[in-house]
Amino acid sequence: MEEERIGFIGIVIEEMNQAPRVNQVISQYQEVVIGRIGVPDHENSRAVIGLLVRGSDAQVGAFTGKLGNVPGVQVKSAMTKK
């Protein structure tokens, strides 16, 4: 089994009509999410979500991959080395 690491996933939603899809993906991976903060920018119709995660490289990679495939969404992540 792969070693679990802690990390951060930053999500920028530039097309707010995609927010339900982003939340659906986050729900699919809720077992790796240990914290969440979301900041809407209603004036410019966009939002930023920050997730603290704990999981294997494979889990986090699959998670960020699904998020990155949502149109109008940008994703960046950083994980601890150990």
Secondary structure, DSSP 8 states (H G I E B T S, - for coil): ----EEEEEEEEESSGGGHHHHHHHHHHTTTTEEEEEEEEEGGGTEEEEEEEEEE-HHHHHHHHHHHHTSTTEEEEEEE---
